[in-house]
């Protein structure tokens, strides 16, 4: 899957969980700065597992704390799995 498609899907998922306008979401802003708590982090992990069909450690969203970083991580994981 292309990184742009992953980023769009991650952005849409995060905006939906935070109930914010998609266009208003800054993909470089940290989740902490957006007010994302641990419950939402676990929810994001579950959403991305379902969306992309991969297994993720719920802690990954703490390590990759922006939409941009998560998108890049998911792209790396999915590309490695395709080889």
Secondary structure, 3 states (H helix, E strand, C coil): CCHHHHHHHHHHHHHHHHCCCHHHCCCCCCHHHHCCCHHHHHHHHHHHHHHHCCCCCCCHHHHCCCHHHHHHHHHHHHHHHHC
